[in-house]
Amino acid sequence: MATSEQLTDSAHFSVENVGGIDHTEVDIPPGVTVLTGKNATNRTSFLRSIMAAMGSERVSLKGDAEDGRVELTLDDTTYERTLTRAGDGVTFEGDAYLDDPEVADLFAFLLETNDARQAAARGEQLRDVIMRPVDVDAIRSEIRRLEEEKGDINDELARIESDKRELPELEQRRTQLREKIEEKRAELAELEDEIDDSSRDVEEGRKEQAELEEKLQELRSTRSELESIRRKIERQQESIASLKRERGDLEDDLEELPETPMGDHRDLESEIERLRSERQELNTEINELRSLIQYNEERLEAEDYDLLEDGGATAEGGDGSVTDQLVASDSETVVCWTCGSSVEREQIESTIERLKSLRTEKVEELNGVKSRLEDRKQQQREATKKQRKRSEIEQKLDDIESELDRRDEQIDALKENRESLTDEVEDLESEVESLESADFEEILSLHKEANQLEFEIDSLESDLDEVTEEIESIEADVERADELREERSELVDELTDQRTKIDQIEAEAVESFNEHMESILDLLGYENIERIWIERIEGAGTSDGQTRFELHIVRTTENGAAYEDTIDHLSESEREVTGLIFALAGYLVHDLHETVPFMLLDSLEAIDSDRIAALVEYFADYADFLVVALLPEDAQALDDEFTRVTSI
């Protein structure tokens, strides 16, 4: 079996007032269970009771009951759901086996009205059915998030790589600065020696010399502060230039965006709300039609049983004439449960078929509404994205303007400080000149030169600190680049998984269908059908850009020539088998064999009994519990070892 953990205990069901069931208790062991009996023996009602226990809401109450109950005990755990009539519908409460039964309704509970089974048999677009349980919008949203994150990492790595290319030049610059500093210090040391020698020769005027040296020291310090202010002004001007370039780029980006991206927002929102309401109305109509069809089918089944009982009574009470026999065999009537009159059974069956056709039309209309709704939502997302981008750019422009104003104020303050320091330097130079004399001319010159060297050394050391800090920052980023690349690699893998998730599901579904269809055709031996297979046509090869599944049917002539046919030309038996295999493919590709213990089969009368037996044995490999409703003559062909339930 394909399940990861096989269940070994029997499942016990207790059912009240579901479909045509008053009350029943049934044990279903693992493996194949055959519900066998004539029509109107509550086989379908019991299958829907299993669905109710699993969590499905495609279940109806008994016609004369206001509430019902289904209880399942499996592996020492009990699940109970109650059904209560509410107007024209039914409400459900309690704990079900499955949290979300949608996928199981589609691919595990294969009753006659099952959407996957019917879609294949009617030749509808199969890809939409397979992908219905997949949240494509969530996948696309996750892809966008991952792409943005990867883009940020790429930008960071590009910046690091650009900075890394500057490292050799920066390191060369650092070496040059260190060499210059050493040269200047050597020169300063020589000058200080000369100053010491000159000071020993000048014994007089030491007071004047001390005052001169003090002024020179003050002059050097002021010049150093002035140079620092000039450098700050240069950096501020560079920052302002950079901000103006960024402002220009942002203004260019802003011009490319529409002035009012959300100008039609209200109309778009109204259209989306209208489509949502239309979708809700159609869903309600489809659910009501489904319930109505199901209810009428179950009542028709129940009336069939009553008819058999009435027919027997009539036969006993009649005179046995040929006329009586003809009436009993040809005039099959039932009591209409809506108006109370006797009507031909065919009339009710015809009405049910019209209801099914109407439901199909509503489903097609719903698919169209969903498609238009998704288009409008995409337009809304694009408009919102552009509006958000415009708002972000406008906010950045506002921030840049504020930053420019702030830096302009800083430059003004720095310039005022520079003017003040410039005046101070001029005053100090004048004071130094006034202290000059013939006796101190040589030592004054040495002090000035030493003062200039010290200033140059301070400036070079400041440059060295900046270059060293920049080198260390780049080296730290280079070390971090490996982590960023690893993170990007993980993002790329995750992106690949997300981008291929839809493709993988589609490809696996096609492969599964084709593989199982080939096996089942060999097993069932339909004449002149060579192959039934699905071709996956990707978006680029379709007129609307959407991936499609195209069903191919290949037949052979008496002389062995192959030709392609359509599903319309298949027999009812062949269409039913095709629909069941498609549902099995969905069952496997969505891993329901790991989460849903029950697979249900019903309405197989169009398939002959030997083929039903082969089909049941084939499906038995994929579910813990396979429950099949069959007529007695069809059940006879199945393996005697299968469990049989004859009374519900």
FENHU-V438962 format. One record per helix or strand of 2 or more residues. SS is the DSSP state (H for helix, E for strand). FROM is the first residue (numbers start at 1). TO is the last residue. If there is no record, write none. Layout:
# FENHU-V438962
[[SS;FROM;TO] [SS;FROM;TO]]
This chain:
# FENHU-V438962
[[E;11;18] [E;21;28] [E;31;36] [H;43;54] [E;67;74] [E;77;86] [E;89;94] [H;102;107] [E;109;110] [H;115;122] [H;126;131] [H;136;201] [H;206;256] [H;265;317] [H;322;330] [E;333;335] [E;342;344] [H;345;435] [H;441;524] [E;529;537] [H;539;541] [E;548;556] [E;562;565] [H;567;569] [H;572;589] [H;592;594] [E;598;601] [H;609;622] [E;625;630] [H;632;635] [E;643;645]]
